[in-house]
Amino acid sequence: MAPVDVVVSGVGVAVSGIAGPDDLLRRTPAGADGDDPARRLTGKGLRYKDRATRLALCAGRDALADAGLLGDPGLTVPGETVGVVVSSNYGNVDTICDTVSTIAEETYVGLSPMALPATASNVIASWLAIWFRLRGANLTMCNGSTSGLDAVNWGRLLLLAGRVDRVLVVGVEPANAPVRHLVSGGRSNGEDDLRLFDGAAALVLESASAVRDRGVEALAELGPYARKADQPAAVAAIRRTDPRPVDMWFGAGAGGPDGMTEQTSHDLTTYHGHCSGALGVLQCVAGTAWLSGHDRGAVLATSDGDGSDAAAALLLTVGGGR
Amino acid sequence: MTALVVGMGAVASIGGNTVEFFDSLCAGYSGLAELRGFDRSRYRAQHAYEIDDRPAPGCDETLRASRWLEQAVAAALADAGLDEDLGDTPVLIGTTLRELRSVELSWRDGVPFDVRDLHFGTALRKRFGATDTHTVANACSASLYTLGLGMDLLEIGAADTVVVAGVDTITESTYGLLDRCYPEAPEQVRPFDRDRRGMLQGEGAVAVVLRREADGPGPGHRHARVRGVAMNCDAYHPSAPDAKSIALVTREAHRRAGVEPADVDLLMLHGTGTALNDEAEAQAVREVFSGVAPSPYMTAIKSMTGHTAGASGLHSLVVAVEALRSGVVPPILNLENPIDEVDGFRLVREHAELATLRVAQVDSFGFGGLNAVAIVEKVS
């Protein structure tokens, strides 16, 4: 099969205090007192959707619009040609926990049938598909700390395998009491220093030729990806495939690329808290924003494998369209 | 591109390995029993198809799904002649509910649970040294979706051997909400019967080792050939299926596999015994197989396994592979008054039938309108 260049053609973000992808490059806390991004979405059909779904719809809409795929109304391309990949570890944990609490207090009779779809962890990807009429292959990755970067790579694999022509990738996590319980092992009461990310990031992937055919800009190009036992192994695997110098590193911890300084690295968790399944997509959106301000260069995104089953790394470079 | 199934492992209420699993189905042995792990006073429904491995009646524990997954993967690797050190070999795990049962026990009862065990990569890293693991939460079509993704990895050359798997346990949240949704509590799963009341959940795990056929001889068996897998999304409703979209994905699977409807000898139906699924699936089958007479043999395993959710697609595939090889098609139990929509379908009922089979189709559909259809072929 001929190699295909896969590029980012649109980005979106839904985080309190963040107006757009460029704001992810600010080295200051996002400021939790900003407007709730989920309120940007209005209209019928939002009842019964959990917070993660609402956040994902906001970021997803921005990414599709940025890619020039949202017409008035509907998509500018056939729905069967668009796939969805969502990354979230905690998206429906609140529904699960609220439901067992209700069963304990009131038996099954106290439940609302409308909560049933959200007991399955694919509910976010399912609503994205329904909301935007995306009928292609639809995946939900719940893959721990590497999940976001894994999701971006699965989006690329769907393109390479010829399953779809473009993919909406969304990373999202909600902050709430059940997530806090789960992440802290039951030890956090909300008044300690555990900071949970509450937001979503989204990007659209297409082949470079599809982007050219549509006459839109390639914002960044995907380079190699690896999921390995730890961060040094993941980074080394990328360097073997593409040894070009890294200009900006989105990551933290031991075993990152050589020669990085405070100025050439961004640890998004410092400003946005524990991002879990959203992290990799958030890094790629931030990396795309950084590349948009440069004529050349390479950005490396990594998930620190410290304490996890694995680490992942993904390289982004300036898109071929400029 | 075609791939060979070179190893298989399966765990369910009706058996702890593929031989027990298939023999139970052919013998009409069901895993249906009264609820074992939950407080029954909280529910109207009282039955499920659970694996009977809890430490004591009414006492539940964490990480049961992870344990069954390890068991199924270990069996599949042994069957494939591979050692247990997986390293960079990709493992794709389809699931609806991950380790969310453990989350319930942690939240409500304070049972210790490490968040890193919520996805299955952690357990697979510890047991098999696996680093390229992917937990795909694609509802009840999840493991057939992972079969399609595994085929893609082989086709684009990203791997030479892939392990695809599925696993699910029953959560109280899903059990309780299903109980709340159905007009009457089901006492058993009755696919395609007029008196079906809905589905009851089942527990289990399954794993399949795939290799590119073009690579030539290698370790393991030549159980069957996977000719193609199609997957799509209805983009229509969060839980109700769409017959048109199911027909589309079926035709796409035939196209990818290079087969015509008349080539299909055996159809493993998704057959959940819910009002909506069985109607939509039958409509789609009627549309795609119109003019094919007699129809393919058709069966569905959930009357004996319960709905094993994320594992169900590959559970059906394992049955298809064993049926192709043995010429024995297990029956659908509890099908006394078939719905009009299956009129003329050659459904295998009550007793196993002998048949000469070459090509089988496996259906798997899930919440969110996630559909996957696979075509497998007998290897001579």
Interface residues (C-beta under 8 A of the other chain):
Chain A: M1 G79 E80 V84 N89 N92 V93 T95 I96 C97 T99 V100 S101 T102 I103 A104 T107 Y108 V109 L111 S112 P113 A115 L116 P117 T119 A120 S121 N122 V123 A125 S126 W127 A129 I130 F132 R133 L134 R135 G136 A137 N138 L139 T140 M141 C142 N143 G144 S147 D150 W154 L157 L158 L160 A161 R163 P178 H181 L182 V183 G185 G186 R227 K228 A229 G307 S308 D309 A310
Chain B: S41 R42 Y43 R44 D88 T95 T96 L97 R98 L100 V103 E104 S106 W107 R108 G110 P112 F113 D114 V115 R116 L118 H119 G121 T122 L124 R125 T131 D132 T133 H134 T135 V136 A137 N138 A139 C140 A142 Y145 G148 L149 D152 L153 E155 I156 G157 A158 T171 E172 S173 T174 G176 L177 L178 D179 R180 C181 M231 N232 C233 D234 A235 Y236 H237 P238 S239 S245 G366 F367 G368 G369 L370
